Amino acid sequence: MSMQNNNIYETNNEKPKEAQNDGYNTIENSYQEVVKNKKVILFFTMIGLGLLLIVIITYLFYSNKTADKQIEKEKQIATDAGDGIDAFFDMREILSTIDSNGRNKMLLKLDITFRIPKNSVNAIKTQEPVIRDIIITYVRSLRAEDIQGSFGLYKLRKELLLRINDIIKPAQINDVLFTNILMQ
């Protein structure tokens, strides 16, 4: 019986060794699969990054060409229009009162610059007193609420542009620029 017991022990000892080897092989196989999966993921990530880099470079290349074409178009338009250079005409400071809340008066100080074609400079200089009168008359008809905010300034700019261009024809003003606005 002692022989049989030895065989039983040997058989029992062999199975755990095989089980240990199978477990080791399973862990090693799992590790190899993980490494293989990481390599595959890394490979596809690199491909994706490469494609993204190609798209970005292509976009930058073509957007620069588009910007260059736009600049060339603007230069061509300016050349076709003549000089393409505007002049700026600074009005003297304009002070006027405007209504605020019905009873109170506020003081409005405007510093205005006109963007005009070079060939209109003399016409604007000779019409400056008329232009000042148009601006002061219009501004005095406004309330403080009419000028507040960006929309109010936009409306003021467009209204002055229309009124002044109507009076100084055939000369024209391209834009009204506010260099300083103060309400007290």
Backbone hydrogen bonds, N-H to C=O, Kabsch-Sander energy under -0.5 kcal/mol:
donor,donor_aa,acceptor,acceptor_aa,energy
5,N,1,M,-2.5
6,N,2,S,-1.9
7,N,3,M,-2.4
8,I,4,Q,-2.6
9,Y,5,N,-2.6
10,E,6,N,-2.8
11,T,7,N,-3.0
12,N,8,I,-3.0
13,N,9,Y,-2.7
14,E,10,E,-2.2
15,K,11,T,-1.8
17,K,13,N,-1.3
18,E,14,E,-2.3
19,A,15,K,-3.0
20,Q,16,P,-2.7
21,N,17,K,-2.5
22,D,18,E,-2.9
23,G,19,A,-2.4
24,Y,20,Q,-2.3
25,N,21,N,-2.7
26,T,22,D,-2.4
27,I,23,G,-2.4
28,E,24,Y,-2.7
29,N,25,N,-2.8
30,S,26,T,-2.4
31,Y,27,I,-2.6
32,Q,28,E,-2.5
33,E,29,N,-2.3
34,V,30,S,-2.4
35,V,31,Y,-2.6
36,K,32,Q,-2.5
37,N,33,E,-2.9
38,K,34,V,-2.7
39,K,35,V,-2.2
40,V,36,K,-2.1
41,I,37,N,-2.7
42,L,38,K,-2.8
43,F,39,K,-2.4
44,F,40,V,-2.5
45,T,41,I,-2.3
46,M,42,L,-2.4
47,I,43,F,-2.0
48,G,44,F,-2.4
49,L,45,T,-2.7
50,G,46,M,-2.4
51,L,47,I,-2.5
52,L,48,G,-2.5
53,L,49,L,-2.5
54,I,50,G,-2.1
55,V,51,L,-2.3
56,I,52,L,-2.4
57,I,53,L,-2.4
58,T,54,I,-2.4
59,Y,55,V,-2.6
60,L,56,I,-2.6
61,F,57,I,-2.4
62,Y,58,T,-2.6
63,S,59,Y,-2.7
64,N,60,L,-1.8
65,K,61,F,-1.5
66,T,62,Y,-2.3
67,A,63,S,-2.4
68,D,64,N,-2.4
69,K,65,K,-2.4
70,Q,66,T,-2.3
71,I,67,A,-2.4
72,E,68,D,-2.3
73,K,69,K,-2.3
74,E,70,Q,-2.4
75,K,71,I,-2.4
76,Q,72,E,-2.3
77,I,73,K,-2.6
78,A,74,E,-2.4
79,T,75,K,-2.3
80,D,76,Q,-2.6
81,A,77,I,-1.8
82,G,79,T,-1.1
83,D,81,A,-0.5
86,D,84,G,-0.5
87,A,116,I,-3.6
89,F,114,F,-2.5
91,M,89,F,-0.5
91,M,112,I,-2.7
94,I,110,L,-2.8
95,L,93,E,-0.5
96,S,108,L,-2.3
98,I,106,M,-2.6
99,D,142,L,-1.2
100,S,104,N,-2.6
103,R,101,N,-1.5
104,N,100,S,-1.1
106,M,98,I,-3.1
108,L,96,S,-3.7
109,K,182,L,-2.9
110,L,94,I,-2.9
111,D,180,N,-2.5
112,I,110,L,-0.5
113,T,177,L,-2.9
114,F,89,F,-3.1
115,R,175,D,-2.5
116,I,87,A,-2.9
116,I,114,F,-0.7
118,K,85,I,-0.8
120,S,117,P,-2.1
121,V,118,K,-1.2
124,I,120,S,-2.2
125,K,121,V,-2.3
126,T,122,N,-2.2
127,Q,123,A,-1.4
128,E,125,K,-0.9
131,I,127,Q,-2.5
132,R,128,E,-2.6
133,D,129,P,-2.0
134,I,130,V,-2.3
135,I,131,I,-2.4
136,I,132,R,-2.8
137,T,133,D,-2.6
138,Y,134,I,-2.3
139,V,135,I,-2.7
140,R,136,I,-2.3
141,S,137,T,-0.8
141,S,138,Y,-0.8
142,L,139,V,-1.5
144,A,99,D,-2.3
146,D,143,R,-0.8
147,I,143,R,-0.7
147,I,144,A,-0.9
148,Q,144,A,-1.0
152,G,148,Q,-0.7
153,L,149,G,-1.8
154,Y,150,S,-2.1
155,K,151,F,-2.5
156,L,152,G,-2.3
157,R,153,L,-2.7
158,K,154,Y,-2.5
159,E,155,K,-2.6
160,L,156,L,-2.5
161,L,157,R,-2.2
162,L,158,K,-2.3
163,R,159,E,-2.5
164,I,160,L,-2.7
165,N,161,L,-2.2
166,D,162,L,-1.7
167,I,163,R,-1.1
167,I,164,I,-0.5
168,I,164,I,-2.2
171,A,168,I,-1.4
174,N,115,R,-2.5
175,D,115,R,-1.4
177,L,113,T,-3.1
177,L,175,D,-0.5
179,T,111,D,-2.7
179,T,177,L,-0.7
180,N,111,D,-1.4
182,L,109,K,-2.2
184,Q,107,L,-2.4
